Amino acid sequence: TLDIAPATEFLTAYNADRLPAERLLLGALFLRAAVGAAQAVPQPTGESQDGFRPSEAVNIGVAVALRGGGLVAPALIDADRMELAQIMEGMRDLVTRARAGRLRNSEMTQGTLTVSALGETGPEAMAGVIFPPQVALVGIGSPQIRPWVVDGAVIPRQVVTVTLAADHRVADGRIAAKFMTEFEDLISSPERL
C-alpha cells in the first residue's frame, strides 16, 4: 500500500495551467512508474515461450475495459523511450482506439509487462492475471483514504494498494520486492518520472 499524496500534489501543480487535453492523469504516473521499475529491475519484463526471453524494450500494456464488456491490454510500444506527457498521450490514444476496435496487431502482441488499474472507485486491491506470453502484471487498486503516519503523526492520506503477479519461473519474491520498491520510490518522487 503506497501513499500517493506526492503524486496527486505533483498532478495538481502540473495540471494547474494546462488545457484539459494536456493534463496528466494518475494512470500516466502509474504507467511511467512501472516502466521505470522495469528498467531498474528487468526480470519481470519479457516473455516466456519455450523458456524466458527478456525484452530489450519496455512495451507497457494498458488494461482497457471495453464498453460492451471484456478487457484488452494493448501495449505502448517503446514506452521506455517516452516522457510522461507522451505516456499520457499514448494511453489516451490506446483507450480510444481499443474502444473503437481499431488496435494494431503489434499493440496486442508485443506487450512486455501490463498495468491494470481499477480506476477511481471500486475495490482497494486486485489479484492480476498475467497476459501470456508476458511474465508479470502490475495491479493497482482504487485510491482510498486511510490513516497514515507522516512525520510521526497519524493523518488521513490517499493511498493505493499495488500488487505484482509474477511468473515464478522468471521472478522470485526477492526480485518482485525490488521491482515494487522501485515502483514505490518513483510514485513517491513523481518529479523523477
N, C-alpha and C positions, 0 to 999 in steps of 0.2 A: 504494500500500500504506500503510495507516494503522495507527498504534499505538492500540489500543483499551483499553489499561490504564486511562486515566482513566474511560472509560465503564464498564468492569467494576467498578472501585472504587466508582464512583457507585452502580451497581446493588446491590452488596453492602451499602453503607451504607443505601440507600433501602429495601431489602427486609428488613433485619435484624429489624424488629419488626412486620412485616406478615404477615397470613394469606396462604396460597398464592394465593387468589383475588384478592388485592390487590397482588401482586407484579408488578414490571415485568420484561419480558424484553428482551434486547438488540435484538430485532427492532423493538420500540417506539421505541427510541432511533434506530435507523436510519430508520424512517419519519418521525419528528419532524425529524431532521436533513435529510432530503430535502425535507420541507415547508418548513423554514426556508431551505434553499438556493434553493428555487423562489420563495420570497417575495423573496429578495435578488437573484436572477438569474432573472427570469420567462420569458425566451425559450424554455427547454425545456418550458414548461408551456402546453398548449393543444392545438389540433387542426388538422390540415391536410386540408381538403376543399374543393377549388376555391380554394386559397390558404390561407395560415395565418391562424388566428383565435386570438389569445391568450385565455387564460382569466382571468377576474377572480378566481375561487376556485381553491384547490388541492384537487382531489379525488384524493387519493393512492390509486393502485391497489396492491393487495396480491396478489402472485402466490401462488396456493394450489394445491398438488399434491393432486389428488383421490385417494382411496383406491383406486378402481377404475382409475386411470390418467388421464392428461390433466392439464391445467393451466387454471385460470381466473384472471382478475385483476379481481375486484370492487373498487370504489372506496369509500373512506371519504369521503363527501360533506362538503364544507366542513371538511376536516382542518386548514386554516389557522386555523380558529377553535377548535380543540381543544387542550387542555392534554395533557401527556404521559400522565397516567392515563386520559384519555378516548381517546387514541390506542390505548392498550393494550386497553382495554375494547372498543373498536370492532374492533380486529384480532382479538381472541378471538371476537367475535360473527360477523364475516365468515367466519372459518375454519370455525366450527361450522356455520353455515348453508350455506356452499359445499359442504361435505362431505355435508350432508343434502339438497342440491338445492333449497334454499329462498331463493335470492337474488332481489332485486328487479331488474326491468329497468333502473331508473335506476342501480343499482350496477354493472351490466355495461356501460352505455353512456356514462356521464358521467365516466369517469376522465380526468384531465388529465396525469398522469405516473405511471408504475408503478415499484415497487420489487420486485425479485426477488432473494431470498436463497437460497443453497444449504443453509442450516441449519448445525448444529453440526459435522457431519462431512462430508467429501467434498472435492471439488476446491477449490483455493485461489482460482480465478478463473473467471469466466464471461463469455462474449460474449452480451449480451442481444439479443433480437429485439423490436423495438418493436411494441406493440399498436395498429394503426391504429384511429381516425384520430389517435391520440396521436403526438407527435413525439420522445419520448425515453423511455428506460428506464434506471434505476439498477440495476446488477448487483452483488451483494455475495457474495463467495466465503466459504468456510468459514473460521472463525478458525484460525490456525496459530501455533505457537510458532516464532519466528525470532530470530536475533541482531539486536539493535537498539542504536543508540548513544543513551544517555541521559546528559546531563551529562558528556560526554567518555568514558564507559565503555561497553563493549560488554556487554550483559546480555540474557538471554532475555526476550522480550516477546511478548504475544499481539497479533497483527496480522491485518487483513483486507485483501484486495485489492478495491477498488471500481472499477467501470467505468461509463462512461456511453455508451450507444448513443444517438446523436442524428441526426435528420434534417438533413442539411447544407443543405437549403433554408431552414432556420429558425435553426440554431445552428452556428457555425463553431468551430474549435479554441479561439479566444480566449474565447468565451462558455462553452464546455464547461469550460475551465480555471478560469474564475471560479466556475462552479457547483460544481465539485469542491473548490476551495479553501474555499468557504463550508461545504460539507458536512464537510470535514475539521476546520475550525475549530469547528463545533458538536459533533462527536463528541469532540474534544479538550477541550471545555469543556461537559460534559453538564449542568451546573447552569443553563446558558442555555436548555436545551430546555424 
